[in-house]
């Protein structure tokens, strides 16, 4: 079933953690065949039984939070505090959607001559393709609501960071989920991911990754009119107006962009500052950036770890050549590991660092003149995923949040993702929404049934 292996490397030490077997096309086909059988039995279960199974899965994750966090620290370089939160988030997402099987109510629609009702039928087998930046959390956003809606799930983790997903698959089985219902299939995107797209029994693809690959997934899915949810790139703006708490805006700005070393599609990688407070903001931002604790991800006080791979570090470094307009930098360890210091640039508006997704700890700071200029600059991107607006003027906050073309906005904070609220992007940042109370409906088809009633 497997034809090759891949070494998984610790990005903080460059040491090989283990080798992982990669599936070939035959292995994917075998897994999908098992998923088809498991899904039919799962969908026939009483809603309360499916809910109980998901709660058991959540409990199993809860019992292994430290283990999952340690795996993510080693495999992804996430600081241990972040990784612990991420493992707990998987538990919470499962717990949240465990309520869905008993709440997937259809409708009774008034019609003449009979009774009309709707049912939310599961799609069948769902393929989830996850990225390397948040392996556990993003996987859960796909598999938890899909399972809750009565589907089976085949999950392809990113080649660089498969370990926590593999462990979640083992915990699902140990918790009592039926064999074949939730399978983790490590492999290359060109093999496993591509087969998800072309396999006729995989009825939906949930893909998180680059816009470039997402467009190919969408095009491939069109051949079978296959459903897709796409969560793609971002170049989000952090807009700082002159009437905000400037000290708080500057102190929190590094955490809005340098979390997970900037490897975050929601990173506020463009800071837009009203011109009359620009200089003061930069004075306040510098100590906040230089105070960021970058180091051993196993240490409790570490706030930023390494980049995920040598290739990715080289990609990030290409955006900061020797003559780059660097305003200031933070610190980063020397020696083994794929480190890159938090870096603040002050380029021109048309510079590639302003327009392209760097996906690393590099932020650009640009001045703007007034509210209209801020909105124009914020929207001058093909992306529209996230963003922040800092102002103490409620009317301005509402005007700007409505005008910025983005799916997730925060006022006076950098919050992006809560499992209780919908998440997704405008424009080339994606298609569809994840999370929130309606997410299970995205894994169903609406069936309408009319029952004629004879007149007495």
MOWOMO-V625554 format. One record per backbone hydrogen bond with DSSP energy under -0.5 kcal/mol. CO is the residue of the C=O (numbers start at 1). NH is the residue of the N-H. E is the energy in kcal/mol with one decimal. If there is no record, write none. Layout:
co=CO nh=NH e=E
co=CO nh=NH e=E
This chain:
co=1 nh=24 e=-1.8
co=4 nh=22 e=-3.0
co=6 nh=20 e=-2.8
co=8 nh=17 e=-3.6
co=8 nh=18 e=-1.0
co=9 nh=11 e=-0.6
co=10 nh=13 e=-0.7
co=10 nh=14 e=-3.0
co=11 nh=338 e=-2.2
co=15 nh=10 e=-3.1
co=18 nh=8 e=-3.0
co=20 nh=6 e=-2.1
co=22 nh=3 e=-1.2
co=22 nh=4 e=-0.9
co=24 nh=28 e=-1.9
co=25 nh=29 e=-2.7
co=26 nh=30 e=-2.3
co=27 nh=31 e=-2.1
co=28 nh=32 e=-2.8
co=29 nh=33 e=-2.2
co=30 nh=34 e=-1.9
co=31 nh=35 e=-2.2
co=32 nh=36 e=-2.4
co=33 nh=37 e=-1.5
co=34 nh=38 e=-2.4
co=35 nh=39 e=-2.7
co=36 nh=40 e=-1.6
co=37 nh=41 e=-1.4
co=38 nh=42 e=-2.5
co=39 nh=43 e=-2.8
co=40 nh=44 e=-1.0
co=41 nh=45 e=-0.7
co=42 nh=45 e=-1.0
co=46 nh=49 e=-1.0
co=46 nh=50 e=-1.9
co=47 nh=51 e=-2.4
co=48 nh=52 e=-2.1
co=49 nh=53 e=-2.0
co=50 nh=54 e=-1.9
co=51 nh=55 e=-2.1
co=52 nh=56 e=-2.0
co=53 nh=57 e=-2.0
co=54 nh=58 e=-2.4
co=55 nh=59 e=-2.3
co=56 nh=60 e=-2.2
co=57 nh=61 e=-2.2
co=58 nh=62 e=-2.5
co=59 nh=63 e=-2.0
co=60 nh=64 e=-0.6
co=61 nh=64 e=-1.2
co=62 nh=65 e=-1.1
co=64 nh=68 e=-2.7
co=65 nh=69 e=-2.7
co=66 nh=70 e=-2.4
co=67 nh=71 e=-2.1
co=68 nh=72 e=-2.1
co=69 nh=73 e=-2.5
co=70 nh=74 e=-2.1
co=71 nh=75 e=-2.8
co=72 nh=76 e=-2.6
co=72 nh=77 e=-0.8
co=72 nh=78 e=-1.0
co=73 nh=77 e=-1.1
co=79 nh=83 e=-2.7
co=80 nh=84 e=-2.3
co=81 nh=85 e=-1.8
co=82 nh=86 e=-2.5
co=83 nh=87 e=-2.2
co=84 nh=88 e=-2.1
co=85 nh=89 e=-2.1
co=86 nh=90 e=-1.8
co=87 nh=91 e=-1.7
co=88 nh=92 e=-2.4
co=89 nh=93 e=-2.8
co=90 nh=94 e=-2.3
co=91 nh=95 e=-2.4
co=92 nh=96 e=-2.6
co=93 nh=97 e=-2.3
co=94 nh=98 e=-1.1
co=96 nh=99 e=-1.1
co=97 nh=100 e=-1.2
co=97 nh=101 e=-0.6
co=100 nh=103 e=-2.4
co=100 nh=104 e=-0.8
co=103 nh=105 e=-2.4
co=107 nh=109 e=-0.6
co=107 nh=118 e=-2.1
co=109 nh=116 e=-0.6
co=111 nh=114 e=-0.6
co=113 nh=453 e=-2.4
co=115 nh=451 e=-3.4
co=116 nh=109 e=-2.5
co=117 nh=449 e=-3.2
co=119 nh=121 e=-0.9
co=119 nh=447 e=-3.1
co=121 nh=445 e=-2.8
co=124 nh=152 e=-2.5
co=125 nh=203 e=-2.4
co=125 nh=204 e=-0.9
co=126 nh=128 e=-0.6
co=126 nh=154 e=-2.5
co=127 nh=129 e=-0.5
co=127 nh=206 e=-2.9
co=128 nh=130 e=-0.5
co=128 nh=156 e=-3.1
co=129 nh=208 e=-1.9
co=134 nh=138 e=-1.9
co=135 nh=139 e=-1.0
co=136 nh=140 e=-2.1
co=137 nh=141 e=-1.8
co=138 nh=142 e=-0.9
co=139 nh=142 e=-0.9
co=139 nh=143 e=-2.9
co=140 nh=144 e=-2.0
co=142 nh=146 e=-1.4
co=143 nh=147 e=-2.5
co=144 nh=148 e=-2.2
co=145 nh=149 e=-1.6
co=146 nh=151 e=-2.1
co=147 nh=150 e=-1.8
co=152 nh=126 e=-2.7
co=153 nh=183 e=-2.4
co=154 nh=128 e=-2.7
co=155 nh=157 e=-0.7
co=155 nh=185 e=-3.4
co=156 nh=130 e=-2.1
co=162 nh=166 e=-2.3
co=163 nh=167 e=-2.1
co=164 nh=168 e=-2.3
co=165 nh=169 e=-2.1
co=166 nh=170 e=-1.6
co=167 nh=171 e=-2.4
co=168 nh=172 e=-2.2
co=169 nh=173 e=-1.5
co=170 nh=174 e=-2.3
co=171 nh=175 e=-2.0
co=172 nh=177 e=-2.3
co=173 nh=176 e=-1.4
co=178 nh=181 e=-2.0
co=178 nh=182 e=-0.5
co=181 nh=153 e=-3.0
co=183 nh=155 e=-3.1
co=183 nh=185 e=-0.6
co=184 nh=186 e=-0.6
co=186 nh=23 e=-2.8
co=188 nh=191 e=-1.1
co=188 nh=192 e=-2.2
co=188 nh=193 e=-1.0
co=189 nh=194 e=-1.7
co=191 nh=195 e=-1.8
co=192 nh=196 e=-2.0
co=193 nh=197 e=-1.7
co=194 nh=198 e=-1.9
co=195 nh=199 e=-2.3
co=199 nh=202 e=-1.3
co=201 nh=125 e=-0.7
co=201 nh=203 e=-0.8
co=203 nh=227 e=-1.4
co=204 nh=127 e=-3.1
co=205 nh=207 e=-0.6
co=205 nh=229 e=-2.2
co=206 nh=129 e=-3.3
co=207 nh=231 e=-2.5
co=210 nh=214 e=-2.5
co=211 nh=215 e=-2.1
co=212 nh=216 e=-0.9
co=213 nh=217 e=-2.3
co=214 nh=218 e=-2.4
co=215 nh=219 e=-2.1
co=216 nh=220 e=-2.6
co=217 nh=221 e=-2.5
co=218 nh=222 e=-1.2
co=219 nh=223 e=-0.5
co=220 nh=223 e=-1.1
co=221 nh=224 e=-1.3
co=221 nh=226 e=-2.8
co=222 nh=225 e=-1.0
co=227 nh=205 e=-2.2
co=229 nh=207 e=-2.7
co=230 nh=232 e=-0.5
co=230 nh=431 e=-2.3
co=231 nh=209 e=-1.9
co=236 nh=270 e=-1.7
co=237 nh=239 e=-0.6
co=237 nh=388 e=-2.3
co=238 nh=240 e=-0.6
co=238 nh=272 e=-2.5
co=239 nh=241 e=-0.6
co=239 nh=390 e=-3.1
co=240 nh=274 e=-2.4
co=241 nh=244 e=-1.3
co=244 nh=246 e=-1.5
co=245 nh=249 e=-2.5
co=246 nh=250 e=-2.4
co=247 nh=251 e=-2.3
co=248 nh=252 e=-2.1
co=249 nh=253 e=-1.2
co=250 nh=254 e=-0.6
co=252 nh=255 e=-0.8
co=252 nh=256 e=-1.1
co=253 nh=256 e=-0.7
co=253 nh=257 e=-0.8
co=254 nh=257 e=-0.8
co=254 nh=258 e=-3.3
co=256 nh=268 e=-2.6
co=258 nh=261 e=-1.6
co=259 nh=262 e=-1.3
co=260 nh=263 e=-2.2
co=262 nh=264 e=-1.9
co=264 nh=267 e=-1.9
co=267 nh=236 e=-0.8
co=267 nh=269 e=-2.1
co=269 nh=364 e=-2.1
co=270 nh=238 e=-3.0
co=270 nh=272 e=-0.6
co=271 nh=273 e=-0.6
co=271 nh=366 e=-2.7
co=272 nh=240 e=-3.6
co=273 nh=368 e=-1.9
co=274 nh=277 e=-2.0
co=274 nh=278 e=-0.5
co=275 nh=278 e=-1.0
co=277 nh=281 e=-2.5
co=278 nh=282 e=-2.4
co=279 nh=283 e=-1.8
co=280 nh=284 e=-1.9
co=281 nh=285 e=-2.5
co=282 nh=286 e=-1.8
co=283 nh=287 e=-0.7
co=284 nh=288 e=-0.9
co=285 nh=289 e=-2.4
co=286 nh=290 e=-2.6
co=287 nh=291 e=-1.3
co=289 nh=292 e=-1.3
co=292 nh=294 e=-0.9
co=293 nh=295 e=-0.5
co=293 nh=303 e=-2.8
co=293 nh=304 e=-1.7
co=296 nh=299 e=-1.9
co=297 nh=80 e=-2.6
co=299 nh=302 e=-1.3
co=304 nh=295 e=-1.9
co=309 nh=313 e=-2.4
co=310 nh=314 e=-2.4
co=311 nh=315 e=-1.8
co=312 nh=316 e=-2.5
co=313 nh=317 e=-2.7
co=314 nh=318 e=-1.3
co=316 nh=319 e=-1.7
co=317 nh=320 e=-1.8
co=321 nh=324 e=-2.0
co=324 nh=326 e=-2.4
co=325 nh=346 e=-2.4
co=328 nh=344 e=-2.4
co=337 nh=339 e=-1.2
co=338 nh=307 e=-3.4
co=342 nh=330 e=-3.0
co=343 nh=345 e=-0.5
co=343 nh=363 e=-2.5
co=344 nh=327 e=-3.0
co=344 nh=328 e=-1.0
co=345 nh=365 e=-2.3
co=348 nh=351 e=-1.7
co=351 nh=354 e=-1.5
co=351 nh=355 e=-1.1
co=352 nh=356 e=-2.9
co=356 nh=358 e=-0.8
co=360 nh=362 e=-2.4
co=361 nh=343 e=-2.5
co=363 nh=345 e=-3.2
co=364 nh=271 e=-3.3
co=366 nh=273 e=-2.7
co=368 nh=275 e=-3.0
co=370 nh=374 e=-2.4
co=371 nh=375 e=-2.3
co=372 nh=376 e=-2.3
co=373 nh=377 e=-2.5
co=374 nh=378 e=-2.6
co=375 nh=379 e=-2.1
co=377 nh=380 e=-0.9
co=379 nh=381 e=-2.3
co=382 nh=428 e=-2.5
co=384 nh=407 e=-1.4
co=384 nh=426 e=-3.2
co=385 nh=408 e=-1.1
co=386 nh=237 e=-0.6
co=387 nh=410 e=-1.8
co=388 nh=239 e=-3.0
co=389 nh=391 e=-0.7
co=389 nh=412 e=-2.6
co=390 nh=241 e=-2.3
co=392 nh=394 e=-0.7
co=393 nh=397 e=-2.6
co=394 nh=398 e=-2.3
co=395 nh=399 e=-2.6
co=396 nh=400 e=-2.9
co=397 nh=401 e=-2.4
co=398 nh=402 e=-1.8
co=399 nh=403 e=-1.4
co=400 nh=404 e=-2.4
co=404 nh=406 e=-1.7
co=410 nh=389 e=-2.4
co=410 nh=412 e=-0.5
co=416 nh=418 e=-0.5
co=418 nh=421 e=-1.7
co=419 nh=436 e=-2.2
co=420 nh=437 e=-0.6
co=423 nh=434 e=-3.2
co=426 nh=384 e=-0.5
co=426 nh=429 e=-2.4
co=427 nh=430 e=-1.1
co=428 nh=233 e=-0.6
co=429 nh=232 e=-2.7
co=431 nh=230 e=-2.3
co=434 nh=423 e=-2.7
co=436 nh=439 e=-1.3
co=438 nh=441 e=-1.2
co=438 nh=442 e=-0.6
co=439 nh=442 e=-1.5
co=440 nh=443 e=-1.9
co=441 nh=444 e=-1.5
co=443 nh=123 e=-1.4
co=445 nh=121 e=-2.6
co=445 nh=447 e=-0.6
co=446 nh=448 e=-0.5
co=447 nh=119 e=-2.5
co=449 nh=117 e=-2.6
co=450 nh=452 e=-0.6
co=451 nh=115 e=-2.7
